[in-house]
Amino acid sequence: MIRRLLISLTFVVTTAAVGLAQSASSSHSNGRIPPEKIPQLSTRQSHSSKAGLTCEFGSGGQVPSDNLFLRQALISSTGSNESLGYSVVVQGNVMVIGAPNAYAGLGRITMCTRANSNWTSAWSCPTQSNGSNIGDGFGASVAFDGTTLVVGAPGTTVGSDTGQGAIYLYEYNGTNWQPLAGILGDSGAGNGFGRSVAVSGNYMIVGADGFGTNDEGKAYIYEKSGGTWNSTPVMTMTGASSNDHFGSVVVMSGSYAGAGGSDIDVGGTDNGEIRIYTLSGSTWSYIDAYHGVQSGSRLGPTAMTSDGKIIFGLPGWSSGKGIVATWSCPAPCSSPAGFSWTGDISNPSGTNSGNFGTGVSFDGSNYALSAPGISSGKVYLFSSSNLNSPFRDLGPDSGATGILFGSVVYR
């Protein structure tokens, strides 16, 4: 279902820019936003549903392994068209949920915590932060690793460049989340820098799917050195063709990173493609690229682990039935020959337009794979020892309709 594609890439290191606030001239690229300009994470005055968030884990919501996967069940908002749950990330007992259309497009993130890792434990969601300006889309992407939180705001306007985009960085000091700084995308309206983000250790990758004259797209890898995130990327990658929207998908784990998107055409239309990179010393290098064989496969949703296991979702495969492909390249992995196909996981329901593989998550032993097009949506749990049938399937509470359950799944 997936083919490799060897391609040549130009690695570009951009010129360092002067540190700037959001109001800086658009002639500067990748400028730094000082901490005082970063949206603050603060405690809300009310914790009731009227404050904007209700987390409901109904009957059947218990996952049979502690701290395995988030069951993104009925996470609902009292505000209309907020796109709550557009981005979600979970680490331990902390969950961050993005709502990029909240407050007329300012955007919002909500941080929730629980007392322990038992999935029946109630989540408390007292902390939130909003974007600075209408249209910022703050919370369109979120990434979390250790004590670092990254929030994308791809709609951020810089000077006259509407939608240039920005990301915001926070650090947990043991008591509170402190704003560190932000990074502005390259100059240009509609670049959408921050559309996607991922972070692992001292590196993060950021996508700008609208970059270029015809939305070719771009992705950036940044490094933290001496406790400070540098605003100059150590590597950039760009899309090859018009409307590729390269960088709409990014992923990172340990010494592996990936970037691409489901709109990329490779020998067909909307096959989708993900390029894989690996870190050796302090240098990121391209290894290989993978794309869907069928037109409309829309390969894009990707998850990876630090030991070289990678899964690709192809939700458009076979008229929208969807499929998930698994690959592996044990670390250290430095060549395409190291990657091997380890199996496909088929849509358990066989339903056309189920879009199986829209959400993919993997912890090394178990998979959470979603099919939001099946009725009101399904999430299937598989063990790596048996890819033929799920050991559990999850769905919304009885009577829930139209919620696209499983559009996003995270471990």
C-alpha positions in Angstrom: 0.0 0.0 0.0 3.0 2.2 0.4 6.0 2.8 -1.8 9.4 4.3 -1.1 10.4 7.4 -3.1 14.0 8.4 -3.1 14.3 12.1 -3.7 17.0 14.7 -3.4 16.5 17.5 -0.9 18.1 20.9 -0.4 18.9 21.5 3.3 18.7 25.2 4.0 19.9 27.0 7.1 18.2 30.4 7.3 20.0 33.5 8.4 19.6 34.4 12.0 17.0 37.2 12.6 16.9 39.9 15.1 14.6 39.1 18.1 11.2 40.7 17.5 7.8 41.1 19.0 4.7 40.2 17.0 4.4 43.8 15.8 7.8 43.6 14.1 8.3 44.4 10.4 7.5 41.5 8.1 10.9 41.8 6.5 12.4 39.7 9.3 12.1 35.9 9.2 12.1 33.5 12.0 12.2 36.3 14.6 12.0 35.6 18.3 9.0 36.7 20.3 10.0 37.8 23.9 8.4 36.1 26.9 6.3 39.2 27.8 4.5 38.9 24.5 3.6 35.2 25.0 0.0 34.4 26.0 -0.1 33.5 29.7 -1.4 30.2 31.0 -3.8 31.2 33.8 -6.3 29.6 36.1 -10.0 30.2 35.2 -12.4 31.7 37.6 -14.9 29.0 37.1 -14.4 25.3 36.5 -18.0 24.6 35.5 -19.1 23.7 32.0 -20.0 27.3 31.4 -16.3 28.1 31.5 -16.0 26.4 28.2 -15.1 22.7 28.6 -16.8 19.5 29.5 -14.9 16.2 29.6 -17.2 13.2 29.5 -15.8 9.7 29.8 -19.0 7.6 29.7 -19.8 4.0 30.3 -17.4 1.7 28.4 -14.7 4.4 28.5 -12.2 2.5 30.6 -9.1 1.4 28.6 -7.7 -1.9 29.8 -4.2 -0.6 30.4 -3.2 2.3 32.7 -1.8 5.3 30.9 -2.1 3.8 27.5 -4.3 5.9 25.1 -6.5 8.9 25.5 -10.1 8.0 24.8 -11.1 11.1 23.0 -14.8 10.6 23.7 -17.2 13.4 24.2 -14.9 16.4 24.7 -17.4 19.1 24.0 -17.5 22.9 24.2 -20.3 25.2 25.2 -19.0 27.7 22.6 -20.1 27.2 19.0 -17.7 26.4 16.2 -14.7 26.5 18.6 -13.1 23.4 17.0 -12.3 22.1 20.5 -10.2 19.0 20.2 -8.6 20.0 16.8 -5.3 19.3 18.6 -4.7 17.1 21.6 -1.6 15.9 23.4 -1.3 13.8 26.6 1.7 13.1 28.7 1.3 11.2 32.0 -1.4 13.0 34.0 -1.5 16.2 31.9 -3.6 16.8 28.8 -3.6 19.9 26.6 -6.5 20.5 24.2 -6.5 23.1 21.4 -9.6 25.1 20.2 -8.1 27.3 17.4 -11.5 28.9 16.5 -12.4 29.9 20.0 -13.2 33.6 20.7 -13.6 34.5 17.0 -10.4 32.8 16.0 -8.1 34.0 18.8 -7.8 30.4 19.7 -7.5 28.8 23.1 -5.7 25.9 24.8 -7.0 24.2 27.9 -4.7 22.2 30.2 -6.3 19.4 32.2 -4.8 17.3 35.0 -5.8 14.2 36.9 -4.8 12.7 40.3 -3.5 9.4 38.9 -3.1 7.4 35.7 -6.3 5.4 36.1 -8.4 6.2 33.1 -11.5 6.3 35.1 -10.1 9.3 37.1 -11.8 12.6 36.5 -9.9 15.3 34.6 -9.8 18.8 36.1 -9.4 21.5 33.5 -8.7 24.8 35.4 -5.9 26.2 33.2 -6.2 27.9 29.9 -4.6 30.5 27.6 -5.9 32.5 24.6 -4.4 33.9 21.5 -3.5 37.5 21.2 -5.4 38.6 18.1 -8.4 37.7 16.1 -7.5 35.0 13.6 -4.3 33.8 15.4 -5.7 30.3 15.6 -3.8 29.7 18.8 -4.0 26.0 19.6 -4.2 24.7 16.1 -1.4 22.4 17.0 0.1 21.4 20.4 3.1 19.3 21.3 4.4 18.2 24.7 7.6 16.5 25.9 9.0 16.4 29.4 8.7 20.0 30.6 8.3 21.7 27.2 5.0 22.7 25.7 4.8 24.0 22.1 1.6 25.7 20.8 1.1 26.7 17.2 -0.8 29.8 16.0 -0.6 29.6 12.2 -3.0 32.5 11.6 -0.7 35.1 13.4 -0.3 38.3 11.5 3.1 40.0 11.4 3.2 43.5 10.0 1.1 43.3 6.8 1.6 39.5 6.4 -1.7 37.9 7.5 -1.3 34.3 8.5 2.5 34.3 8.6 2.2 32.2 11.7 4.0 31.7 15.0 4.7 29.2 17.7 4.8 29.7 21.5 7.1 27.9 23.9 6.4 27.2 27.6 8.5 25.5 30.2 7.4 23.8 33.5 9.5 24.9 36.4 8.1 22.3 38.9 5.2 24.6 40.0 4.0 26.7 37.0 4.2 26.9 33.3 6.4 29.8 32.3 6.4 31.4 28.9 9.9 31.1 27.3 9.7 32.8 23.9 8.0 32.4 20.6 9.3 32.0 17.0 7.9 33.7 14.0 7.7 32.0 10.6 9.3 33.2 7.4 7.9 36.4 6.0 4.9 35.9 3.8 1.2 36.1 4.1 -0.6 32.7 4.4 2.5 30.7 5.3 0.7 29.1 8.2 3.9 28.6 10.3 2.8 26.5 13.3 0.1 24.5 11.5 1.8 21.4 12.9 4.3 20.9 15.7 6.2 18.0 17.3 8.9 18.1 20.0 11.3 15.4 21.4 14.1 16.2 23.8 16.2 19.1 22.5 14.6 19.2 19.0 11.3 20.3 17.6 9.8 20.3 14.1 7.3 22.9 12.9 5.2 22.8 9.7 4.2 25.8 7.5 1.8 24.2 5.0 1.0 27.4 3.1 4.6 28.5 2.5 5.5 29.3 -1.1 3.9 31.0 -4.1 1.5 28.1 -4.6 1.3 26.5 -1.1 4.2 24.1 -1.7 4.8 24.1 2.1 7.8 23.9 4.4 9.0 22.3 7.6 11.7 23.4 10.1 13.8 21.6 12.7 14.9 23.7 15.7 17.4 22.9 18.4 17.5 23.8 22.1 21.1 24.6 23.2 22.1 25.7 26.7 18.5 25.7 27.8 17.4 28.1 25.0 15.5 27.4 21.8 17.3 28.9 18.9 15.1 30.8 16.5 17.3 29.8 13.5 16.4 26.3 12.3 19.1 23.7 11.9 17.4 22.3 8.8 14.5 23.2 6.6 12.6 21.1 4.0 10.3 22.3 1.3 7.5 20.9 -0.8 8.2 20.1 -4.4 5.0 21.1 -6.2 2.0 23.5 -6.1 -0.6 22.7 -3.4 1.6 20.0 -1.7 0.9 21.6 1.6 4.1 20.0 2.8 4.4 20.3 6.6 0.8 19.9 7.3 2.0 16.7 9.1 5.1 16.6 11.3 6.2 13.9 13.8 9.3 13.4 16.0 10.5 10.8 18.5 14.1 10.4 19.7 16.4 10.5 16.8 13.7 10.3 14.2 11.6 13.0 12.5 9.1 13.0 9.7 7.3 15.7 7.6 4.9 15.7 4.7 1.2 15.8 4.0 -1.8 14.0 2.6 -2.2 16.5 -0.4 1.1 15.6 -2.0 0.8 14.0 -5.5 3.3 11.2 -6.3 2.4 9.4 -9.5 -1.3 10.2 -8.8 -3.5 12.7 -7.0 -3.5 13.1 -3.2 -1.4 9.9 -2.6 0.2 11.7 0.3 3.8 11.4 1.3 6.0 11.5 4.5 9.7 12.0 4.4 11.8 10.4 7.2 14.9 11.9 8.7 17.3 10.7 11.4 19.7 12.4 13.8 23.4 11.4 14.0 25.4 13.5 16.4 24.0 17.0 15.7 23.1 16.5 12.1 19.7 15.6 10.7 19.8 13.6 7.4 17.2 12.5 5.0 16.6 8.7 4.9 13.6 7.9 2.7 10.1 8.9 1.6 6.9 6.9 1.6 3.8 7.6 -0.4 0.5 5.9 -1.0 0.2 3.7 -4.1 -3.4 4.7 -4.9 -4.6 8.1 -5.9 -6.7 9.5 -3.0 -4.9 7.3 -0.4 -4.0 10.5 1.5 -1.1 9.0 3.4 -0.3 11.5 6.2 -1.3 10.5 9.7 1.9 9.2 11.2 3.2 8.0 14.5 6.7 6.8 15.4 8.7 5.6 18.4 12.3 6.2 19.4 13.3 2.7 18.5 12.4 3.1 14.8 8.8 1.8 14.5 6.7 3.9 12.2 3.0 3.6 11.3 1.3 5.4 8.4 -2.5 6.0 8.1 -4.0 6.0 4.7 -7.6 7.0 5.4 -8.5 7.5 1.8 -7.3 4.1 0.6 -9.8 2.0 -1.4 -12.7 4.6 -1.7 -12.2 5.8 1.8 -12.2 2.4 3.5 -8.7 3.2 4.9 -5.7 1.1 5.9 -2.7 1.4 8.2 0.8 0.3 7.2 3.6 -0.5 9.7 7.3 -0.3 9.1 10.4 -0.6 11.2 14.0 0.5 11.0 15.8 -0.4 14.3 18.1 2.4 15.5 20.6 3.5 14.5 18.9 3.7 11.1 20.7 5.5 8.3 19.6 4.1 5.0 16.4 3.1 3.1 17.6 -0.5 3.1 17.2 -0.5 6.9 13.5 0.0 6.7 11.3 -3.1 6.3 7.5 -3.5 6.0 6.1 -5.3 9.0 2.4 -5.6 8.0 -0.8 -3.8 7.2 -3.8 -3.3 9.5 -7.1 -3.4 7.7 -10.3 -1.6 8.6 -12.0 -4.1 11.0 -15.5 -3.0 9.9 -14.7 -3.1 6.2 -16.9 0.0 5.8 -16.3 2.2 2.8 -15.9 5.8 3.7 -14.9 4.7 7.3 -11.6 6.5 6.8 -9.8 4.0 9.0 -6.3 5.5 9.8 -7.4 9.1 10.2 -6.0 9.1 13.7 -3.0 6.8 14.6 -1.1 6.4 17.8 1.4 3.8 19.0 3.3 3.2 22.2 5.6 0.4 20.9 3.3 -2.4 21.8 -0.3 -1.3 21.2 -2.0 0.7 18.5 -5.0 3.1 18.7 -6.4 3.6 15.2 -9.5 5.6 14.4 -12.2 5.5 11.8 -14.3 8.6 12.3 -16.4 7.9 9.2 -18.0 4.8 10.8 -21.4 6.0 12.1 -20.3 8.5 14.8 -16.8 7.2 14.8 -14.7 4.3 16.2 -11.3 3.9 17.8 -9.8 0.4 17.6 -7.1 -0.9 19.9 -4.7 -3.5 18.4 -1.8 -5.4 20.0 1.5 -5.7 18.0 1.2 -9.4 18.5 -2.1 -9.6 16.5 -2.7 -7.1 13.7 -5.6 -9.1 12.3 -8.3 -8.1 14.8 -8.6 -5.5 17.6 -8.7 -6.5 21.2 -11.0 -3.6 21.9 -13.1 -1.0 20.1 -14.3 2.3 21.5 -17.1 4.5 20.5 -19.1 7.5 21.8 -21.8 7.0 24.3 -25.2 5.6 23.1 -27.2 8.2 21.3 -24.3 10.5 20.4 -24.4 11.6 16.7 -22.3 13.6 14.4 -19.3 14.0 16.6 -16.7 12.2 14.4 -15.4 10.3 17.4 -11.7 9.4 16.9 -10.8 12.2 14.6 -7.8 12.7 16.9 -6.1 10.0 19.0 -3.0 10.3 21.2 -1.2 7.9 23.5 
